[in-house]
Amino acid sequence: MSDERGVVGPVPAGREPDEYDRQRRRVMWSMPNGLYVVGSRAGDRRNLMTISWVTQVATDPKLVGIGVETHSVTHRLLVDGGVFALSLLPRTERALVRRYAKPVTEAAVDDVTGTGTMQGHGVHGASTGAPVLDAAVSWLDCEVRHLVALGSHGWFVGEVVDCGEAPTGRAGGGGDDGEEGAGDGDGGVLRMEDTRMNYGG
């Protein structure tokens, strides 16, 4: 909870709240995170949002968790639509994520095919209808199975129902089955440290 100066507690006894808050932010921001763009859809409403709190949470079934700010457009679409698509971007696309730090205001997407543009960049629809960036090196399409309310954020757990990779190659890290993962050979998938951002979601 926050005190009258806006510092979220608890604050350890004997520590100056503002100084402690700055230190805690530095430590938490140093935790390694990827940087992704999550697509959501409910009916004819779509959004793309830069997000950093993402992780696989189970192998059977294949579940992915994402932390989304409670008052965001994406949170509302996830609750209403129950689907999301996670675009994994190559490290060369670090400027692209800034286009989706705020809700999408420019969109021209065909409701039937799911193809078009959002904020001037090409998208296509995943099997759930959630938008995927054409620039993605790979993507996961998920149906929401659980939502945990966590104060400032909701933790959405989605089951992977489809996935894909760009035809130009593969990029970084092994999967849970010991196979090559998306990102090998192309410099890897975008990470937080590739940008000056410290949070997305």
C-alpha positions as CSV (number, residue, x, y, z in Angstrom):
1,M,0.0,0.0,0.0
2,S,1.1,3.6,-0.6
3,D,1.8,6.2,2.1
4,E,0.9,9.9,1.8
5,R,4.1,10.4,-0.4
6,G,3.1,7.8,-2.9
7,V,5.8,5.2,-1.8
8,V,4.4,1.6,-2.0
9,G,5.0,-0.2,1.3
10,P,6.1,-2.0,3.2
11,V,9.2,0.0,4.0
12,P,11.7,-1.6,6.3
13,A,12.1,0.0,9.8
14,G,14.8,2.6,9.8
15,R,14.9,3.1,6.0
16,E,14.1,6.5,4.4
17,P,11.1,5.8,2.2
18,D,12.1,7.7,-0.9
19,E,15.7,6.4,-0.9
20,Y,14.4,2.9,-0.3
21,D,11.9,3.2,-3.1
22,R,14.6,4.3,-5.6
23,Q,16.8,1.4,-4.6
24,R,14.0,-1.2,-4.8
25,R,13.1,0.1,-8.3
26,R,16.8,-0.3,-9.4
27,V,16.9,-3.8,-8.2
28,M,13.6,-4.9,-9.6
29,W,14.3,-3.2,-13.0
30,S,17.5,-5.1,-13.2
31,M,15.6,-8.4,-13.3
32,P,16.0,-9.8,-16.9
33,N,12.8,-9.4,-19.0
34,G,11.9,-9.8,-22.6
35,L,10.0,-7.1,-24.4
36,Y,7.0,-8.1,-26.5
37,V,3.8,-6.8,-28.1
38,V,0.6,-8.4,-27.0
39,G,-2.4,-8.3,-29.3
40,S,-5.9,-8.5,-27.9
41,R,-9.4,-8.6,-29.5
42,A,-13.0,-8.5,-28.4
43,G,-15.5,-8.4,-31.2
44,D,-14.4,-5.7,-33.6
45,R,-12.1,-4.0,-31.1
46,R,-8.4,-4.7,-31.3
47,N,-5.3,-3.4,-29.5
48,L,-1.6,-3.9,-29.5
49,M,0.4,-3.2,-26.4
50,T,4.1,-3.3,-25.4
51,I,4.5,-5.7,-22.5
52,S,7.4,-7.0,-20.4
53,W,5.9,-9.2,-17.7
54,V,5.6,-12.4,-19.6
55,T,6.7,-16.0,-18.8
56,Q,5.8,-19.6,-19.4
57,V,4.1,-21.0,-16.3
58,A,3.3,-24.7,-17.2
59,T,4.3,-27.3,-19.7
60,D,1.2,-29.5,-19.6
61,P,-0.9,-27.8,-20.6
62,K,1.3,-25.2,-22.3
63,L,0.5,-22.0,-20.4
64,V,1.9,-18.5,-20.7
65,G,1.3,-15.7,-18.1
66,I,1.2,-12.0,-18.8
67,G,0.9,-9.1,-16.3
68,V,-1.4,-6.3,-17.6
69,E,-2.3,-3.0,-16.0
70,T,-5.8,-3.1,-14.6
71,H,-7.0,0.1,-16.1
72,S,-5.5,-0.5,-19.6
73,V,-7.4,-1.0,-22.8
74,T,-5.8,-4.4,-23.2
75,H,-7.0,-5.6,-19.8
76,R,-10.6,-4.7,-20.8
77,L,-10.2,-6.6,-24.1
78,L,-8.7,-9.6,-22.5
79,V,-11.6,-9.8,-20.0
80,D,-14.2,-9.4,-22.7
81,G,-12.5,-11.4,-25.5
82,G,-10.6,-14.0,-23.7
83,V,-7.7,-14.3,-26.2
84,F,-4.3,-12.8,-26.8
85,A,-1.4,-13.2,-29.3
86,L,2.1,-12.5,-28.2
87,S,4.5,-11.2,-30.9
88,L,8.2,-11.9,-30.3
89,L,10.3,-9.3,-32.1
90,P,13.8,-9.4,-33.4
91,R,16.3,-7.3,-31.5
92,T,16.6,-5.0,-34.6
93,E,13.0,-3.8,-34.0
94,R,13.6,-2.0,-30.7
95,A,12.1,1.2,-32.0
96,L,8.8,-0.6,-32.9
97,V,7.7,-1.3,-29.3
98,R,7.4,2.4,-28.6
99,R,4.6,2.6,-31.1
100,Y,2.5,0.5,-28.8
101,A,3.3,2.0,-25.4
102,K,-0.1,3.8,-25.6
103,P,-3.4,2.4,-27.0
104,V,-3.7,2.1,-30.7
105,T,-5.4,5.1,-32.4
106,E,-4.7,4.3,-36.0
107,A,-6.1,0.9,-37.3
108,A,-7.3,-0.4,-40.6
109,V,-7.9,-4.1,-40.2
110,D,-10.1,-6.3,-42.3
111,D,-12.6,-8.1,-39.9
112,V,-12.7,-11.2,-42.1
113,T,-9.0,-11.8,-42.9
114,G,-7.5,-10.0,-39.9
115,T,-4.9,-8.3,-42.1
116,G,-4.2,-4.6,-42.2
117,T,-2.2,-2.0,-40.2
118,M,-2.2,-0.8,-36.7
119,Q,-0.2,2.4,-35.9
120,G,1.2,2.1,-39.4
121,H,2.6,-1.4,-39.1
122,G,1.4,-4.5,-40.8
123,V,-0.6,-7.1,-38.8
124,H,-2.4,-10.3,-39.4
125,G,-4.9,-12.2,-37.4
126,A,-3.9,-15.3,-35.3
127,S,-6.3,-18.2,-35.2
128,T,-8.1,-16.6,-32.3
129,G,-8.5,-13.4,-34.2
130,A,-6.0,-11.5,-32.0
131,P,-3.6,-9.3,-34.0
132,V,0.0,-10.3,-34.6
133,L,2.7,-7.9,-35.9
134,D,4.0,-8.9,-39.3
135,A,7.5,-7.9,-38.0
136,A,7.4,-10.7,-35.4
137,V,10.1,-13.3,-35.7
138,S,7.6,-15.7,-34.0
139,W,4.3,-15.6,-32.1
140,L,2.1,-17.5,-29.7
141,D,-1.7,-17.5,-29.9
142,C,-3.5,-18.0,-26.5
143,E,-6.9,-18.5,-25.0
144,V,-7.3,-17.1,-21.5
145,R,-7.8,-19.8,-18.9
146,H,-7.2,-17.9,-15.6
147,L,-7.2,-14.3,-14.3
148,V,-5.7,-13.4,-11.0
149,A,-6.4,-9.9,-9.7
150,L,-3.2,-8.4,-8.3
151,G,-4.0,-4.8,-7.4
152,S,-2.4,-2.6,-10.1
153,H,-2.3,-5.5,-12.6
154,G,-4.1,-8.6,-13.7
155,W,-2.2,-11.8,-14.3
156,F,-3.7,-13.5,-17.3
157,V,-2.8,-17.1,-17.9
158,G,-3.4,-18.3,-21.5
159,E,-3.2,-21.7,-23.0
160,V,-1.2,-21.8,-26.2
161,V,-3.6,-22.9,-29.0
162,D,-1.4,-22.0,-32.0
163,C,2.0,-20.5,-32.8
164,G,4.1,-19.5,-35.8
165,E,7.5,-18.3,-37.0
166,A,8.6,-15.9,-39.7
167,P,9.6,-17.7,-42.8
168,T,12.9,-15.9,-42.9
169,G,14.5,-17.9,-40.1
170,R,14.6,-18.9,-36.6
171,A,16.0,-16.9,-33.7
172,G,17.3,-17.7,-29.9
173,G,17.1,-20.3,-27.1
174,G,16.0,-23.9,-26.7
175,G,12.4,-24.9,-26.1
176,D,11.2,-27.1,-23.3
177,D,11.5,-30.1,-25.5
178,G,15.2,-29.5,-26.2
179,E,14.6,-28.2,-29.7
180,E,15.8,-25.0,-31.3
181,G,13.7,-22.0,-30.3
182,A,12.6,-18.9,-32.0
183,G,15.5,-16.5,-32.5
184,D,18.5,-18.7,-33.4
185,G,20.9,-17.1,-35.8
186,D,19.3,-13.7,-36.1
187,G,20.6,-11.9,-33.0
188,G,17.9,-13.2,-30.8
189,V,14.6,-11.9,-29.5
190,L,14.1,-8.3,-28.2
191,R,14.9,-7.8,-24.6
192,M,14.4,-5.0,-22.1
193,E,18.1,-4.1,-22.0
194,D,18.0,-3.4,-25.8
195,T,15.9,-0.3,-25.1
196,R,15.8,2.5,-22.5
197,M,12.5,1.2,-21.3
198,N,12.2,-0.3,-17.8
199,Y,8.6,-1.6,-18.0
200,G,5.8,-2.4,-20.4
201,G,2.3,-3.5,-19.5
